[in-house]
Amino acid sequence: MSDDSSSDPFASCASFASPRLDIAALEAALQGLRLGAPLVYFPAVPSTNTHAARLAQEGAPEGTLVTTDDQTAGRGRVGRAWKSLPGQQLALSLVLRPVFPPHFLVMASALAVAKAIEENTSLRAEIKWPNDVQVTGRKVCGILIETSPGYAVIGIGVNVNGSLAGDAELAAHATTLADAAGHAIAREALAAALLRRLDALYSALTMGGASAMADLRQAWRARLITLGRRVRIAQQETTLAGIAEDVDADGALLLRLDDGTLRTITWGDVSS
């Protein structure tokens, strides 16, 4: 980012690590986007996804954004809780009404987060199938997509500032952007970059049909660190192990089991 505060719309964001989002600056940065308005902000809320789903059921327009500084009961994939770092994370949810298959939201959201991280830091961002975003080999972002007839909600949680060093178990496989980069990050700038990227991908999927879907799949696949590795996939009481060979056209993981069988995996918790 430029050191010239006159050209930086987020230069006034207190110390780049404010415990409260600068909502006015964020709204200004999102002007003209399909995604991000209206913006609904809470200092604290149990779950941005739950609130966004409620708004969707009440007829909220596509693009409605719910965000907070403290998500007290956030949900992760596979039923996990999301650890809150008040005032340090990005926690946001979008109301969408996609006209394309929802698994492309998985790809688009992960890719948007990865590119936004690289735009705002010197870090290389990678994706662990299907949509966990990692830097330096550890998770910094979880994405939860929930669909219902007539709408979908994308929930995105990014560990931006602060540190997980006080939680040895969590720090073994997760980190914050600030810890990885060595300095604090402006959450508003990261959120704006993320939403700009996602807005562009969503518009392409909406208007571009099969060609846009194929382009997105290719870009998402290129960032998957899971492919070519031996992995374990936990599915409730079942665990599968093998080589992650590829993904199919719909983004499902193609797992070659030890007995040579090729299994198509559409969900599960992946570990090396």
N, C-alpha and C positions, 0 to 999 in steps of 0.2 A: 504493500500500500504506500501511497505517496506521503512524504513528510510535509507536503504543502497543505496546510489546514484549510486554505481558501478553496481548494478543489476537492476536499474530502467531506462529504455530507455527514460523516460520523465523527468528525474531529472533536465535536463538543460532547460526545458521550464520555461521561466522567471516567477518566483513568483507564478506559478500555476494559474495565472489570467492574462496572457498576452493579450493585445488587438489584437494581431496578432497570428494566428495559426502557430505553428512550422511545416511547411509542410514537411520538410526533415525528421523530427522524425516520423511524421504520415506515410509517404510513407514507411519508413523502417519497421515500425510496421505491415504494411499491406502486406509485401512481402509474396508471396505464396498463397494469398487468391484469390478466384475467383472474389470476389466483392471488388472494391476499386481501380482498375487500368484500364485504365489510370486515374490519378487524375487531375482534372481541378479546379484551385483555382482562385478566384477573391477577392481582398480586399473588394469590394462592388459590388452587382449585384441586379437587381430588384427582380428576382425570380430564385432560383436554379432549381425548377421544370420546368419552362419555358425553361431555357437554356438546361437542360438535355433532354427535349422532342425534342428540335431543333436538338441536337446532334444525338438522336435516329433516327430521320427522315433522317438524313444525313448518317446513317449507322454506328454509333458509336458502338463499341463492347460491348457485355454484361459485366456488372461490372463497366462501366465508372462511376466515382464519380465526382460530381460537389459540391463544398463547398465554403463558403465565411465567412468573419468576419462581414458582414453587409448586410442583406437581406432587401432591402428598400421597396419592394412591395410584400412580401410573402403572400401566400394564405392559409387559413385554410379550414377545412371542412365546409360544408353547406354555402359556399360563404363568409366566414368571412375573415377579414384581420388578419395577424399575426403581433403582436407587436414586433418591433425590439429593441434589446438591443445590440448595436454595440460592438463587441469585447467580448461579454459575453456569447453568445449562441452558440450552435451547429446548423448550418443550412446546411443540405446536401441532395443531391438527387442522386439516383442510376438509371442507365439505365438497365433494365432487359428484358429478352425475355423468360418468363416462359412457361413451357409445361404443367402446371397444372392450375386449376381454380384460377383466381386472388384473390378470397376472402381469400385464404390461405396466401397471402401476408399481408393482414390485421393482421391476427393472428401472423405470424412470426415476422413482424416488431415490433409490440407492445411487444411481449415476449422478443425479443432481447434487446429492450430499457430497459425494466424492469430489466432484468438480468444484463445488463451492469451497471445500476445505483447501484444495490446491490453489484456488484463487486468492485465499486470505492467509495462507501460511506457506512455508517452504516444504511442507510435508507431502509425501506421496501417499495417496489414499487408495486402498484396495477393497474389494468386496468379497466377503465370505458368503458362499451360497446360503440362502437366496438374496439377502439384503442387509447383512451386518457389515457396516463400514469400519475398516480398521486402518490404523497407522502404526508403524513400527511393530507390526505383528499383534497388536492388541486392539480390542474393540473400543470405538469412540462414539458409535451411533447405533441405535436400535430403531427399527421401523415396524410399525404394526398397522396393517391394512385390514379394515373390517368392512364387509359389504352386506347390504340389505337391498331388497327390491326398491329400485328407484334412486339409490344413492350409494356412495362409498365414502369412507373416512380414512384418510392417511394420517397416522400419528408418527411424528418424528421426534426423537430425543437425542440430543448431541451433548456429550460431555465437553464443554468448552473450556471453562476456567476452573480454578481450584485444583485439588489433587485427590487421588484415591490411595495415596501412600499409607494412610492410616488403616486401611482395610486390606490386609495382606492377601486374603483369599481372592478378593475382587481384583486387586492390583496385578495379580498373576496373569489375568487374561483381559483386563480392561485398563484404559488410561484416559486422560483428558488431553485436549489439544494443547493446552498451556504447558502441561508436563512434557509432552512430546516435542513441542516447539521451543520451549525454554522461555516463553514470555506469554503474557495475557493476550487474549484475542477479543476484538469488539464483537459482541454477540449480535448487535444490530446489523453490522456489515455482513457477517456470516449468514444471518437469516435472509437478508435482502438478496445476496448472491444465490442462495439455495432456491428461493422462490422464483427468481428470474430464470434460473436454469430449468426448474420444474415447469414453469409456465410455458417455456419454449417447447419442451418435450411434450407436454400435454396438448398444446396446440397442434404440433406436428402429428401426434397420434390421432387427434380428432379429425384433422383435415387430410392427412396423407395416406390413410388406409394401409394396405399390405406392405407397401414400400417403406413407410415410416416405421412400421412394426419390425420389419427385417433389419433396418438400420439400427434401431434401438437395441434389439437383441444382440447384434454384432458388437456394439460398443459396450454393452453390459458384460457380455461373455469375455471380452478382452481384459476386463478388470478382475475376473473371478480368480482368486488365489486357490480355490478348492480343486480346480481341474488338474488332473495328473498326479494327485496325491492319494495316499492311502488314508481313508477317513472312517470314522464310526458315526452312525446316524441313529440317534435315540428317538424312538417313536413310542412314547408311553412305556409299556412293559417290554417292548421289543427293541433290540439293538442289532443293527446290520453293520457289516464291515466289508470293505473292499476298496477298489480303486475308482475314484471319481473320474470317469472317462470324458464325459461331455455333458452338454445340456441339449434338450430337444427344442423344437420350434416354439414350444409354449413355455420354455424356461425350466422344465422339470429336469432333475439331475439324473444322469445315466450312470448307475453304479454297477461295476463289474464285481460280483461276489467271488469269493475264493474258489467256489466250485465251477466258475466260468459263466454262471447265469448273469444276464444283464437285467437289472431291475430299474424300473422307472420310479423315481422318488419325487413326490410332490410336496412333502412336508417332513419336518423332523429337525432335531437339533444336531448340527454337524460339529464334530471335533476331530482333530488330527490324531 
